Amino acid sequence: MSFFLFFLYFTFDFFFCNILFFSRAIKTNQDLLPETPWTHIFYNDFWGTLLTHSGSHKSYRPLCTLSFRLNHAIGGLNPWSYHLVNVLLHAAVTGLFTSFSKILLGDGYWTFMAGLMFASHPIHTEAVAGIVGRADVGASLFFLLSLLCYVKHCSTRGYSATTWGWFLGTGLCAGCSMLWKEQGVTVLAVSAVYDVFVFHRLKMKQILPTIYKRKNLSLFLSISLLTFWGTSLLGARLYWMGNKPPSFSNSDNPAADSDSLLARTLTFFYLPTKNLWLLLCPDTLSFDWSMDAVPLLKTICDWRNLHTVAFYTGLLLLAYYGLKSPNIERECNGKAVTNGKQNANGHSCLSDVEYRNSEIKPSFASKVENGIKNDVSQRTQLPSTENIVILSLSLLVIPFVPATNLFFYVGFVIAERVLYIPSMGFCLLITVGARALYVKVQKRFLKTLIFYATATLIVFYGLKTAIRNGDWQNEEMLYRSGIKVNPAKAWGNLGNVLKSQSKISEAETAYRNALYYRSNMADMLYNLGLLLQENSRFAEALHYYKLAIGSRPTLASAYLNTGIILMNQGKTEEARRTFLKCSEIPDENLKDPHAHKSSVTSCLYNLGKLYHEQGHYEEALSVYKEAIQKMPRQFAPQSLYNMMGEAYMRLSKLPEAEHWYMESLRSKTDHIPAHLTYGKLLALTGRKSEAEKFFLKAIELDPTKGNCYMHYGQFLLEEGRLIEAAEMAKKAAELDSLEFDVVFNAAHMLRQASLNEAAEKYYDLAARLRPNYPAALMNLGAILHLNGRLQKAEANYLRALQLKPDDVITQSNLRKLWNIMEKQGLKTSKT
């Protein structure tokens, strides 16, 4: 049966869900990389941030992260390996849940029903198809192992020495469950419920008297040890995360940020109702329920309060049903039954067929435990319906308690994956309810109707799971499916996907739709600005970057791109101030301090380049050194090291320059700029053959990069190898015909090689690339002057002087040109 359940879900999930939704827990988590010591996993949170950092989510799940690291070591970022592990874990959990259901329901088709319902429930789609959902599935695996160990402990307690081995297994598995995800520790409370209400079959009025009886010390000891171990785990967990709760943004949990006590209270009471509805009728599912997906309940008059009242009323009635003392008389096929003596298979009465299907052999020793009377006869039967109801409620409610905002605020409104463990209680509750109705009714038609109604519900769940897995085929379908629930987040994420597909116009529309629903989303404002910047709409990009900074003043990446645009526009002072302001932003209380530090480092790098271009090499070096100090582990430092070498080179500190060039190459062996700059240093210091090797290596690394040929050509020119230099110059200009610097320098090299006709061609191209650049016009005029095209030369000289009237070289060249033209009898603009 377990194999069948595994196959069912494997078919639904593995073949319908073709991609995985990677998150920051995978893509940018440095703890997954082989160069990061694996011990870091036990000090960082789920996202790779130090647990004690003020911006940490405090999600401590080292075993889950360790499983990701193993996946990464085997298959890198290949999604199939991650997905396969998730499916196998879900299959294992389904098998364990079915085994646990068998203990409660017997070896009949109701156990099969419970397992099948759990295997195919649509609420599990996010947990299994989404990578981060592995934390919930892994926690569930050890949750059930812990619970099954405790069942064994109860059954062997009092007559076997192995009983405390099973208890040790309970504690260890509970600890492992918590290290997969925090809610795993709640298994200890569920175990206590099992011991008291299922194994000992106590009712509410019997609990305290039974525990305080000396002959029940073993029960008291077990419950005490569960309490002690649970308290110890929670205390250690709180200590390890720095004794501070996490902090979240307003969009993560709007109710927690509300100033109204009434709104907070009504909303927090309503959210469990909404979660139960998702379990009962998972018609509308979404990858994200944050922001305004569930509007706040602000008044008593909100009609959703009726749902809240109905939910808690039903919950209390079920609890009362399970905890009330047994009736003196019950009816069984019209006959009175006293104190449930004819109770079998957990019911007041059973049909012959039902009894045969559910009867199991005694699995406990026939020995009275600690003097409790009639214990042996009870252990040979399955738990009563009331007992299973209480256990099902505990499985449904207790693991969900951490998500209720009761003890601390959480970083979500609703998270479908959080319902993975509580869904066990839901599946048991539905199954035992259907079974109780099946037994209670007398007509075969009604029995058949109940059975097939339950089977139909499972079929509908399975079909919905298949449909929902279709949404998880790719990110675009996933985000489109979430638009009706959370339009702001869904449109924003869809914009990112469309942009990656080069659907620029559609991506821009998606970003604007997201901002229509929530205009202050800093990430969306930034993403729209980035899209506009990449499409050369710089004025609009600056506008949205400024809005993003206004919405979130700590968004370092917005400062970075603002500064780059200003620098390229020649607004160097504004750019300098922007980069400086960015470099001063602390990383406290930020969700992703690593990304923030990377942006700050990039700001300092660009500030250093700005100083470098202005000739302030000492200031540039000072900024580069600060960037190195603030640089996070994941930052690629090769460009920064190379610019350090360039600055030292300009200051004629060649040993220091060589050191940083080598550091750049050490950090990235195929870094082309470092090959070129180091080659220039080697040539300058007389190591010509070594220099040529580095130039040739740069060309080998990227034969399509004209800049590599240009640097090699310059080296050949200095070596007097003019023909080879000219060939390199032409190659460079052909490959990078739209890059002004490459074309302009190629023209220079051709001119120095006395290939004036070819030089004229590329000077003309350079002037067309930058028609308002005086140097380009002056050099074009000079080559035309040399090639005898005097009137064209005059026109370019005059245009250059319009742009730069005080240029002495252009004035001198123009006077010489006029003298030649006058001697030849040509008309000049002077005359």
C-alpha positions in Angstrom: 0.0 0.0 0.0 2.8 2.4 0.9 4.4 1.7 -2.5 1.1 2.6 -4.2 0.8 5.9 -2.4 4.4 6.7 -3.3 3.7 5.9 -6.9 0.5 8.0 -6.9 2.2 11.1 -5.7 5.4 10.4 -7.7 3.1 10.4 -10.8 1.3 13.6 -9.9 4.3 15.6 -8.7 7.4 14.3 -10.6 5.9 14.3 -14.0 3.7 17.3 -13.8 6.1 19.6 -12.0 9.0 20.0 -14.4 10.9 22.8 -12.7 11.8 23.9 -9.2 11.3 27.3 -7.7 14.8 28.1 -6.4 14.9 30.7 -3.7 17.6 32.7 -1.9 18.0 29.6 0.4 19.6 27.9 -2.6 20.8 30.4 -5.2 22.8 32.8 -3.1 23.4 30.7 0.1 27.1 30.5 0.6 26.7 27.7 3.0 26.0 25.3 0.1 29.3 26.0 -1.6 32.2 23.5 -1.1 34.7 26.3 -0.2 32.5 27.3 2.8 33.2 25.2 5.9 30.2 23.0 6.6 30.2 24.0 10.2 28.9 27.4 9.2 25.6 25.7 8.6 25.2 25.4 12.4 25.7 29.1 13.0 23.7 30.6 10.2 20.0 30.7 9.5 18.2 29.1 6.6 19.2 31.8 4.2 22.9 31.8 5.1 22.8 34.9 7.4 24.5 34.7 10.8 21.7 33.8 13.4 22.8 36.6 15.8 22.6 39.2 13.0 19.9 41.8 13.6 18.4 41.1 10.1 18.3 37.3 10.4 15.0 35.6 10.0 16.0 33.3 12.9 15.0 30.3 10.8 17.4 27.8 12.2 17.2 24.6 10.0 20.7 23.2 9.7 19.7 19.7 8.7 17.6 21.0 5.8 20.5 23.3 4.7 22.8 20.3 5.0 20.6 18.3 2.6 20.7 21.2 0.2 24.5 21.2 0.4 24.6 17.5 -0.4 22.3 18.1 -3.4 24.5 20.9 -4.5 27.6 18.8 -4.2 26.1 16.0 -6.3 24.2 18.0 -9.0 24.9 21.7 -8.6 21.8 23.7 -9.3 20.2 21.0 -11.4 16.5 21.2 -10.3 15.7 17.5 -10.9 18.0 16.3 -8.1 16.4 18.6 -5.5 12.9 17.7 -6.7 13.6 14.0 -6.6 14.7 14.3 -3.0 11.6 16.2 -2.1 9.3 13.6 -3.7 11.2 10.7 -2.0 10.9 12.4 1.4 7.1 12.9 0.8 6.8 9.3 -0.1 8.6 8.3 3.1 6.4 10.6 5.2 3.3 9.1 3.5 4.4 5.6 4.4 5.1 6.6 8.0 1.8 8.4 8.3 0.0 5.3 7.0 1.8 3.1 9.5 0.8 5.5 12.3 -2.8 5.5 11.0 -2.8 1.7 11.1 -2.1 1.9 14.9 -5.2 4.0 15.3 -7.6 2.6 12.7 -6.5 -0.9 12.2 -5.4 -2.8 9.1 -8.4 -2.0 7.0 -9.4 0.3 4.2 -9.9 3.3 6.5 -6.2 3.3 7.1 -5.7 3.2 3.3 -8.1 6.1 3.0 -6.2 8.2 5.5 -2.9 7.5 3.8 -4.3 8.2 0.3 -5.9 11.5 1.5 -2.5 12.6 2.9 -0.6 11.5 -0.1 -2.8 13.4 -2.6 -3.8 16.5 -0.6 -3.3 19.7 -2.7 -2.0 21.7 0.2 1.2 19.7 0.0 2.1 20.9 -3.5 4.1 23.9 -2.3 6.0 21.8 0.3 7.0 19.1 -2.2 7.3 21.2 -5.5 8.9 24.2 -3.8 12.5 23.8 -2.7 12.2 25.5 0.7 9.2 23.3 1.4 11.7 20.5 2.1 12.1 21.9 5.6 8.5 21.0 6.3 8.7 17.6 4.7 11.9 16.7 6.5 10.6 17.9 9.8 7.5 15.8 9.2 9.6 12.7 8.6 11.4 13.0 12.0 8.1 14.1 13.6 6.5 10.8 12.7 9.6 8.8 13.6 9.6 10.5 17.1 5.9 9.8 17.5 6.2 6.1 16.5 9.2 5.7 18.9 7.0 7.1 21.7 4.2 4.7 20.8 6.7 1.9 21.2 7.9 3.4 24.5 4.3 3.3 25.8 3.7 -0.3 24.7 6.9 -1.6 26.3 6.9 0.7 29.4 6.9 -1.2 32.7 8.1 -4.6 31.6 10.9 -4.2 29.0 14.3 -2.5 29.4 14.1 -1.3 25.8 11.4 1.1 26.7 13.9 3.9 27.5 15.7 3.2 24.3 12.5 4.0 22.5 12.1 7.1 24.6 15.7 8.2 23.7 14.7 7.7 20.1 11.7 9.9 20.7 13.9 12.7 22.0 16.6 12.4 19.3 14.0 12.4 16.5 12.2 15.3 18.0 15.5 17.3 18.1 16.2 16.3 14.5 12.7 17.4 13.5 13.2 20.8 15.1 16.6 21.1 13.3 14.7 20.6 10.0 12.1 23.2 11.0 11.1 24.9 14.3 7.6 23.4 14.6 9.0 19.9 14.7 9.5 20.2 18.5 5.7 20.2 18.9 5.8 16.4 18.4 6.6 16.1 22.1 3.3 17.7 23.1 1.5 15.4 20.6 3.3 12.4 22.2 2.0 13.5 25.6 -1.6 13.7 24.2 -1.2 10.2 22.8 0.0 8.8 26.1 -2.7 10.4 28.1 -5.8 10.2 25.9 -5.0 7.3 23.5 -2.8 4.9 25.3 -4.3 5.4 28.8 -7.7 6.4 27.4 -8.2 9.0 30.1 -10.9 11.6 30.1 -10.6 15.1 31.3 -11.8 14.4 34.9 -9.4 11.5 35.2 -6.2 13.1 34.3 -5.0 14.7 37.5 -6.2 11.9 39.8 -4.5 9.3 37.6 -1.2 11.2 37.3 -1.0 11.8 41.1 -1.6 8.2 42.0 1.7 6.6 43.0 1.0 3.5 40.9 1.1 5.7 37.8 4.5 7.1 38.3 5.7 5.8 34.9 3.1 8.0 33.1 4.1 10.9 35.3 7.8 10.3 34.6 7.3 10.0 30.8 5.2 13.3 30.7 7.8 15.0 32.9 10.7 13.9 30.7 8.8 15.1 27.6 8.2 18.4 29.2 11.8 18.7 30.3 13.2 17.8 26.9 10.9 20.1 25.1 11.7 23.0 27.4 15.5 22.3 26.9 15.2 22.2 23.1 13.3 25.5 23.1 15.7 27.1 25.5 18.7 26.0 23.5 17.0 27.2 20.3 16.3 30.6 21.8 19.8 30.9 23.1 21.4 29.9 19.8 19.5 32.6 17.9 20.7 35.3 20.3 17.7 35.5 22.7 15.9 37.8 20.3 12.8 37.2 18.1 13.1 38.0 14.4 11.8 41.2 12.9 9.8 41.4 9.7 8.6 44.0 7.3 5.0 45.4 7.2 4.4 43.5 3.9 5.3 40.1 5.4 2.7 40.3 8.1 0.5 43.4 7.9 -1.6 42.5 10.9 1.4 42.4 13.2 2.3 46.0 12.1 -1.2 47.3 12.6 -1.7 50.1 15.2 -5.2 48.8 16.0 -5.4 46.2 18.8 -8.9 45.3 17.5 -7.6 44.7 14.0 -4.7 42.6 15.2 -6.9 40.5 17.4 -9.7 39.9 14.9 -7.3 39.1 12.1 -5.1 36.7 14.2 -8.3 34.9 15.4 -9.5 34.6 11.8 -6.3 33.3 10.1 -6.6 29.8 11.6 -10.1 29.6 10.1 -8.7 30.5 6.7 -6.1 27.9 7.1 -8.6 25.2 8.0 -10.7 26.2 4.9 -7.6 25.7 2.7 -7.3 22.2 4.1 -11.0 21.4 3.7 -11.5 23.1 0.3 -8.1 23.9 -1.3 -9.8 25.5 -4.4 -7.7 28.7 -4.3 -4.0 28.2 -3.7 -1.1 30.7 -4.0 2.7 30.7 -3.9 2.4 33.7 -1.6 -0.2 35.1 0.9 1.6 38.1 2.2 0.7 41.8 1.8 -3.0 42.3 1.3 -3.8 38.7 0.2 -6.0 38.4 3.4 -7.4 41.9 4.2 -7.3 42.9 7.8 -10.5 42.5 9.9 -10.9 46.0 11.2 -14.4 45.9 12.8 -16.7 43.6 14.6 -19.2 44.0 11.8 -16.9 42.2 9.3 -18.8 39.2 8.1 -15.7 37.0 8.3 -16.0 37.1 12.0 -18.9 34.6 11.6 -16.4 32.2 10.2 -14.2 32.7 13.2 -17.0 32.0 15.6 -18.1 28.9 13.7 -14.5 27.6 13.6 -13.8 27.9 17.3 -17.3 26.7 18.2 -16.7 23.6 16.1 -13.2 23.1 17.6 -14.5 23.3 21.1 -17.4 20.9 20.4 -15.0 18.4 18.9 -12.7 18.7 21.9 -15.7 18.3 24.3 -16.8 15.2 22.4 -13.3 13.7 22.8 -12.8 14.6 26.4 -16.2 14.1 28.0 -16.7 11.2 30.3 -18.3 8.1 28.8 -22.1 7.7 28.9 -23.7 5.1 31.1 -25.7 3.7 28.2 -25.4 3.7 24.5 -27.4 2.2 21.7 -26.1 -0.6 19.5 -28.5 -1.8 16.9 -31.3 -0.9 19.3 -29.7 -2.7 22.3 -28.3 -1.0 25.4 -24.6 -1.2 25.9 -23.2 -0.3 29.3 -19.9 1.6 29.6 -18.9 0.7 26.2 -18.3 -3.0 27.0 -19.2 -4.1 23.5 -16.9 -1.4 22.0 -14.6 -2.8 19.3 -12.5 -1.0 16.7 -13.0 2.3 18.5 -16.8 2.5 18.1 -19.9 2.1 20.2 -20.9 -0.8 17.9 -19.5 -2.5 14.7 -21.1 -4.5 12.0 -19.7 -8.0 11.5 -18.0 -7.0 8.3 -16.5 -3.9 9.8 -15.2 -5.9 12.8 -13.5 -8.4 10.6 -11.9 -5.7 8.5 -10.5 -3.9 11.5 -9.7 -6.6 14.0 -6.0 -7.0 14.8 -4.0 -9.3 16.9 -2.9 -8.3 20.4 0.4 -6.4 20.1 1.0 -5.8 23.8 2.2 -8.1 26.6 -0.5 -9.5 28.8 0.7 -7.9 31.9 -0.9 -5.3 34.1 1.1 -2.0 33.9 1.7 -0.3 37.3 -1.5 -1.8 38.7 -3.9 -0.3 36.3 -6.8 -2.7 36.1 -8.2 -4.1 32.8 -5.3 -2.6 31.0 -4.5 -5.7 29.0 -8.0 -6.1 27.6 -7.9 -2.5 26.5 -4.6 -2.8 24.8 -5.9 -5.6 22.5 -8.4 -3.2 21.0 -8.0 -0.1 18.8 -8.5 3.3 20.3 -12.1 4.6 20.5 -13.3 7.2 18.1 -13.2 9.8 20.9 -9.6 9.1 21.6 -8.7 9.4 17.9 -10.6 12.7 17.7 -8.5 14.1 20.5 -5.2 12.9 19.0 -6.3 14.2 15.5 -7.1 17.6 17.0 -3.7 17.7 18.7 -2.0 16.9 15.4 -4.0 19.6 13.7 -3.7 22.3 16.3 -0.4 21.9 18.2 2.0 22.0 15.2 0.1 25.0 13.9 0.4 27.0 17.1 3.8 28.5 16.3 2.3 30.0 13.1 -0.6 31.7 15.0 1.3 34.8 16.2 0.4 33.7 19.7 3.9 33.7 21.1 5.8 35.8 18.5 5.0 37.4 15.2 5.8 35.4 12.1 7.0 36.5 8.7 3.9 35.5 6.8 0.1 35.8 6.7 -0.6 32.3 5.4 2.0 29.7 4.2 0.6 26.6 2.7 3.7 24.6 3.4 3.2 25.2 7.2 0.1 23.1 6.9 2.0 20.0 5.9 2.2 18.6 9.5 -1.2 19.8 10.6 -2.7 18.1 7.6 -2.0 14.8 9.2 -4.5 15.7 11.9 -7.0 16.9 9.3 -6.7 13.7 7.3 -7.2 11.6 10.4 -10.1 13.7 11.6 -11.9 13.4 8.2 -11.3 9.6 8.1 -12.3 8.8 11.6 -15.4 11.0 11.2 -16.4 9.2 8.0 -15.7 5.8 9.7 -17.9 6.8 12.7 -20.8 7.7 10.3 -20.3 4.5 8.4 -20.6 2.4 11.5 -23.5 4.4 13.0 -25.8 4.2 10.0 -27.7 0.9 9.6 -28.7 0.9 5.9 -26.3 -0.5 3.4 -27.1 2.2 0.9 -26.1 4.9 3.4 -22.9 3.0 4.3 -22.0 2.8 0.6 -22.8 6.5 0.1 -20.5 7.5 3.0 -17.7 5.3 1.7 -17.9 6.6 -1.9 -18.3 10.2 -0.7 -15.0 9.9 1.1 -13.4 8.2 -1.9 -14.7 11.0 -4.1 -13.2 13.6 -1.8 -9.9 11.9 -2.2 -10.2 11.8 -6.0 -11.1 15.5 -6.1 -8.0 16.2 -3.9 -5.9 14.2 -6.3 -7.2 16.0 -9.3 -6.6 19.4 -7.7 -3.1 18.3 -6.9 -2.5 17.4 -10.5 -3.8 20.7 -11.6 -1.8 22.6 -9.0 1.3 20.8 -10.0 0.6 22.1 -13.5 1.0 25.6 -12.1 4.4 24.6 -10.8 5.7 23.6 -14.3 7.5 26.9 -14.6 7.7 30.2 -12.8 5.6 32.1 -15.3 2.6 29.8 -14.8 3.1 29.8 -11.0 3.1 33.6 -10.7 0.2 34.0 -13.1 -1.8 31.5 -10.9 -1.2 33.8 -7.9 -2.4 37.0 -9.5 -6.0 36.7 -8.1 -4.7 36.1 -4.5 -1.8 38.4 -4.3 -1.7 40.6 -7.4 1.1 42.9 -6.2 3.6 40.2 -5.5 2.5 38.0 -8.4 2.8 40.7 -11.0 6.2 41.8 -9.6 7.6 38.3 -9.8 6.1 37.7 -13.2 7.9 40.9 -14.4 11.2 39.3 -13.3 10.4 36.2 -15.3 9.3 38.1 -18.4 12.4 40.2 -18.3 14.6 37.1 -18.1 12.8 35.9 -21.3 13.7 39.3 -23.0 10.0 40.2 -23.1 10.8 43.8 -22.2 7.5 45.4 -22.9 5.5 42.7 -21.1 7.9 42.9 -18.2 7.4 46.7 -17.9 3.7 46.2 -17.9 3.9 43.6 -15.2 6.0 45.9 -13.0 3.6 48.7 -13.5 0.7 46.5 -12.6 2.4 45.4 -9.4 2.9 49.1 -8.5 -0.7 49.8 -9.3 -1.8 47.5 -6.5 1.0 48.5 -4.1 2.8 51.7 -5.1 5.4 51.7 -2.3 7.1 48.4 -3.0 10.8 49.3 -3.1 11.9 46.1 -4.8 9.4 46.6 -7.7 10.4 50.3 -8.1 14.0 49.2 -8.2 13.3 46.4 -10.7 11.4 48.8 -13.0 14.2 51.3 -12.8 16.8 48.6 -13.6 14.7 47.5 -16.7 14.5 51.1 -17.9 18.3 51.6 -17.3 19.1 48.5 -19.3 17.1 50.0 -22.2 18.8 53.4 -22.0 15.8 55.2 -20.6 18.1 56.8 -18.0 15.9 59.7 -16.9 13.0 57.4 -16.1 15.3 54.9 -14.4 16.6 57.7 -12.1 13.0 58.6 -11.2 12.2 55.1 -10.1 15.5 54.6 -8.3 14.7 57.8 -6.3 11.2 56.5 -5.5 12.7 53.2 -4.4 15.2 55.0 -2.1 12.3 57.1 -0.7 10.4 53.9 0.1 13.4 52.1 1.5 16.3 54.4 2.4 18.6 51.4 3.0 18.3 49.9 -0.5 21.9 50.1 -1.5 21.5 48.7 -5.0 19.3 51.7 -5.9 22.0 54.1 -4.8 24.6 52.0 -6.8 22.7 52.2 -10.1 21.8 55.9 -9.5 25.5 56.7 -9.1 26.5 54.7 -12.2 23.9 56.6 -14.3 25.1 60.0 -12.9 28.7 59.1 -13.5 28.0 58.1 -17.1 26.1 61.4 -17.6 29.2 63.3 -16.4 27.5 64.5 -13.2 30.6 63.4 -11.2 29.9 65.4 -8.0 26.3 64.0 -7.7 27.6 60.5 -8.4 30.3 60.9 -5.8 27.8 62.0 -3.1 25.5 59.1 -4.0 28.3 56.5 -3.8 29.5 57.9 -0.4 25.9 57.9 1.0 25.5 54.3 -0.1 28.8 53.3 1.6 27.6 54.6 4.9 24.4 52.6 5.1 24.7 49.9 7.9 23.4 46.4 7.4 21.4 46.2 10.6 17.9 44.8 10.4 18.2 44.0 6.7 16.8 40.8 5.4 19.7 40.1 3.1 22.9 41.6 4.6 25.1 39.7 2.1 23.4 41.3 -0.9 23.6 44.7 0.9 27.3 44.4 1.5 27.9 43.4 -2.1 26.1 46.6 -3.3 28.0 48.7 -0.8 31.3 47.1 -2.1 30.3 47.9 -5.7 29.5 51.5 -4.7 33.0 51.9 -3.3 34.5 50.2 -6.3 32.7 52.7 -8.6 33.7 55.6 -6.4 37.3 54.5 -6.7 37.0 54.3 -10.5 35.5 57.8 -10.4 38.6 59.1 -8.5 40.8 57.1 -10.8 39.4 58.7 -13.9 39.9 62.1 -12.3 43.5 61.4 -11.6 43.1 61.2 -7.8 45.0 57.9 -7.4 45.7 58.1 -3.7 42.0 58.8 -3.0 41.1 55.9 -5.3 43.4 53.5 -3.4 41.9 54.6 -0.1 38.4 53.8 -1.3 39.5 50.5 -2.8 41.0 49.4 0.5 37.7 50.3 2.3 35.9 48.2 -0.3 38.1 45.2 0.4 37.4 45.6 4.2 33.6 45.6 3.6 33.6 43.0 0.9 31.4 39.9 1.7 32.5 36.4 1.0 30.4 36.0 -2.1 31.7 39.1 -3.8 33.8 38.5 -6.8 36.9 40.6 -6.1 38.9 40.3 -9.4 37.9 43.7 -10.8 38.5 45.4 -7.5 42.0 43.9 -7.2 42.8 44.8 -10.8 41.8 48.4 -10.2 44.0 48.4 -7.1 46.9 47.4 -9.4 46.0 50.1 -11.9 46.1 52.8 -9.3 49.5 51.6 -8.0 50.7 51.5 -11.6 49.8 55.1 -12.1 51.6 56.0 -9.0 54.7 54.1 -10.3 54.6 51.6 -7.4 55.2 48.7 -9.6 55.8 45.9 -7.0 52.5 46.8 -5.3 50.8 46.9 -8.7 52.2 43.5 -9.6 50.9 42.1 -6.3 47.3 43.2 -6.9 47.4 42.0 -10.6 48.4 38.6 -9.3 45.7 38.7 -6.6 43.2 39.4 -9.4 44.3 36.5 -11.5 44.4 34.3 -8.4 40.8 35.0 -7.6 39.7 34.4 -11.2 42.2 32.8 -13.4 40.4 33.8 -16.6 39.9 37.4 -15.8 40.8 39.1 -19.1 41.4 42.7 -17.8 44.0 41.4 -15.4 45.8 39.6 -18.2 45.9 42.8 -20.2 47.0 45.1 -17.4 49.6 42.6 -16.1 50.9 42.2 -19.6 51.4 45.9 -19.8 53.3 45.9 -16.5 55.5 43.0 -17.7 56.3 44.9 -20.9 57.1 48.0 -18.9 59.5 46.2 -16.7 61.3 44.5 -19.7 59.8 41.1 -19.4 58.6 41.1 -23.1 58.2 37.4 -23.7 56.1 37.0 -20.6 54.0 40.0 -21.5 53.2 38.7 -24.9 52.1 35.4 -23.4 49.5 37.2 -21.2 48.2 39.2 -24.2 47.9 36.1 -26.3 46.2 34.3 -23.4 43.6 37.2 -23.1 42.8 36.7 -26.9 42.5 33.0 -26.4 40.1 33.5 -23.5 37.8 35.6 -25.6 38.7 35.8 -29.4 35.6 38.0 -30.0 36.8 40.8 -27.7 38.3 43.6 -29.7 39.9 45.2 -26.7 42.3 42.2 -26.3 43.5 42.7 -29.9 43.9 46.4 -29.3 46.2 46.0 -26.3 48.2 43.3 -28.1 48.5 45.6 -31.1 49.8 48.4 -28.9 52.4 46.1 -27.5 53.5 45.1 -31.0 53.6 48.7 -32.1 56.0 49.6 -29.2 58.1 46.6 -30.3 58.3 48.0 -33.8 56.3 45.1 -35.3 54.2 47.6 -37.4 52.6 45.2 -39.8 51.4 42.8 -37.0 50.3 45.8 -35.0 48.2 47.1 -37.9 46.5 43.7 -38.3 45.6 43.7 -34.6 44.3 47.2 -34.9 42.0 46.3 -37.8 40.8 43.1 -36.0 40.0 45.1 -32.9 38.0 47.8 -34.8 36.1 45.2 -36.8 35.1 43.2 -33.7 34.1 46.3 -31.6 33.0 48.7 -34.2 30.6 50.4 -31.9 33.1 50.8 -29.0 34.6 54.3 -29.4 37.7 53.7 -27.4 38.6 50.6 -29.4 38.0 52.2 -32.8 39.8 55.5 -31.8 42.9 53.6 -30.5 42.9 51.4 -33.6 43.0 54.5 -35.8 45.9 55.8 -33.7 47.8 52.6 -34.2 47.2 52.5 -37.9 48.4 56.1 -38.2 51.6 55.3 -36.3 52.1 52.4 -38.6 51.8 54.9 -41.5 48.7 53.2 -42.8 47.0 56.5 -43.2 44.1 55.4 -45.5 43.0 52.8 -43.0 43.6 55.2 -40.2 41.3 57.7 -41.9 38.5 55.1 -42.1 38.5 54.4 -38.4 39.0 58.1 -37.3 35.9 58.8 -39.4 34.0 56.0 -37.7 35.2 57.3 -34.2 33.9 60.8 -35.1 30.5 59.4 -36.1 30.4 57.4 -32.8 31.0 60.6 -30.8 30.2 63.6 -33.0 30.6 66.1 -30.2 34.0 64.8 -29.0 36.7 67.5 -29.9 39.6 65.0 -29.9 37.9 62.7 -32.4 37.2 65.6 -34.7 40.7 67.1 -34.4 42.3 63.7 -35.2 40.0 63.1 -38.1 41.0 66.6 -39.4 44.7 65.8 -38.9 44.5 62.5 -40.9 42.5 64.2 -43.7 45.1 66.9 -43.7 47.9 64.3 -44.1 45.9 62.5 -46.8 45.4 65.7 -48.8 41.7 66.1 -48.3 42.1 69.7 -47.2 38.6 71.1 -47.3 37.2 68.1 -45.2 40.1 68.6 -42.8 39.3 72.3 -42.4 35.6 71.5 -41.7 36.6 69.0 -38.9 39.1 71.4 -37.4 36.5 74.1 -37.3 33.9 71.8 -35.7 36.5 70.8 -33.1 37.2 74.4 -32.2 33.5 75.2 -31.8 33.4 72.5 -29.1 36.8 73.4 -27.6 37.8 77.0 -28.8 41.0 77.1 -26.7 42.6 73.9 -28.0 46.2 75.0 -29.0 47.0 71.9 -31.1 43.8 72.3 -33.2 44.5 76.0 -33.7 48.1 75.3 -34.8 47.0 72.5 -37.2 44.3 74.8 -38.7 46.9 77.6 -39.4 49.2 75.2 -41.1 46.3 73.9 -43.2 45.3 77.4 -44.2 48.9 78.1 -45.4 48.8 75.0 -47.6 45.4 75.8 -49.0 46.4 79.4 -49.8 49.5 78.2 -51.6 47.3 75.9 -53.6 44.9 78.7 -54.3 42.1 77.0 -52.4 39.4 79.1 -50.7 39.4 78.9 -46.9 36.9 79.9 -44.3 39.3 82.6 -43.1 38.9 84.4 -46.4 
